[in-house]
Amino acid sequence: MQDHPGSPTPPPPPIPPGAPVAARPAAPTSPASRLSPTALARVKTLYDRVVGEVAKIYVGQDELVLGTLVALFSSGHVLIESVPGLGKTLFVRVLGRVLGCQFGRIQFTADLMPSDITGAPIFDMKQQEFRFRPGPVFTQLLLADEINRSPAKTHAALLEIMQEYHVTIERTTHKLKRPFLVLATQNPLESEGTYNLPEAQLDRFMFKIIASYPSAEEEVAILKQHGQQQDLDARLASILQTVTSPEEIVEITQLAGGVHIEDRVFDYINKIVRITRDWPQFHLGASPRAGIALVQGSRTLAAFRGRDFVVPDDVADLVLPALRHRVVLTAEAEVEGQTTDDQLRELVRSIEVPRL
C-alpha cells in the first residue's frame, strides 16, 4: 500500500534482542598536533638563540640565515647564488661553531674528481691491506664553493650523497653523521669555465637563496667589525657560544615534523605547485618534490615562529626559495626581460588564500 502525501512516516520496527547494532559514525575531528607546548617553546627558543649568536659575527643576510636554518631543521640542502665576497664561508664557520657541528669546505674546480669528495681506499704499508680514507664530505656542514665549476660526474657524486646520506666505495657503505647540510654556491656573473647544473640535479636542493649586497648600514657594520687584523678562529672562540648539539638538532627536526597542517593548506600548496606546470611564462614547472619542500619547510618555519600549525603566510614566504630553481622561463619571457621571481609572485597572487 502506498503512503498518501502528507501521511506520517511509520516508526521503524523494533530491534530484536541480541541483534547486532551498526556503529554510529564518529563526529569528524581535526587531527591534534603532536607538538606539545613545551616542545614548541623549546624549538622557538633554540631558533632565537642560534640567530642571536650568528648575528654577533655575521651581519645582515636575513633571508640566507633563515633559509639555511629552515633547510637544516627540515633535512634539506641550500643552493646559494651570489657574487664573491659576501661572507658565505664565514657564515658556515659561524653556524658550525654555534650549532656544535663539524664544518668542511670544498673548492670545486674543473679537475676535481668524485674521489676527491668521497674519499678513496689507500694501501696501508704496515697492515698490508687497503683501508678507506674518508674525503671532505664526511662532515656535517659542508660548503661546496662554486659547485658549477666542476663537471657533471663530480656533481653527481655529491648530489647522490645529499640524497642518500652515505658513500659507497668498493661495495662498502659508509654512513655520514647527521645532521648533514650542503651549502652549495655559484657565481651568477661568470659563465666561462662553468658547467650548469641540470634541472634534475637542481631539484635536489630544497632552497635556492639569492644573496645580494648588504645595505649601507650593514656594510658599515661589516667594515667596523671585520676591518681589524685579528685571528678569526680566536674571535669565534671568544665571542660565540655553542647553543646546541648535533643530537639535539636531529631531535628538533623530528619535533618540527609534528606541526599540524590543515587540509586546506595542503590544497593551497598543491595548487601553487600544479599551476606552475600550466603557467604561460614557464617552459618547465615544478615537480612534486617542490610540494614536499614547501610542506616540510612551512612546518619548520611555523615552529620557529612559535606556532604548532601552519598558516598560508608560512607557505607564501617560502615559495620563492623553494620554486625559483625548479621552474624555467620560456624564451619569450626571457626576451621580454621577465624574471622567475616576478612570475612566481604573480602566480601566488592569482591563487585564493584559504581561510583557517
HUMOPE-V394119 format. One record per helix or strand of 3 or more residues. SS is the DSSP state (H for helix, E for strand). FROM is the first residue (numbers start at 1). LEN is the number of residues. Records with the same first field share a line. If there is no record, write none. Layout:
SS: FROM-LEN / FROM-LEN
//
This chain:
H: 37-18 / 62-11 / 88-12 / 114-5 / 147-3 / 152-13 / 199-4 / 216-11 / 232-8 / 246-11 / 263-13 / 288-17 / 312-12 / 331-5 / 340-10
E: 78-4 / 103-5 / 119-6 / 129-6 / 141-5 / 166-4 / 172-4 / 181-6 / 207-4 / 282-3
//
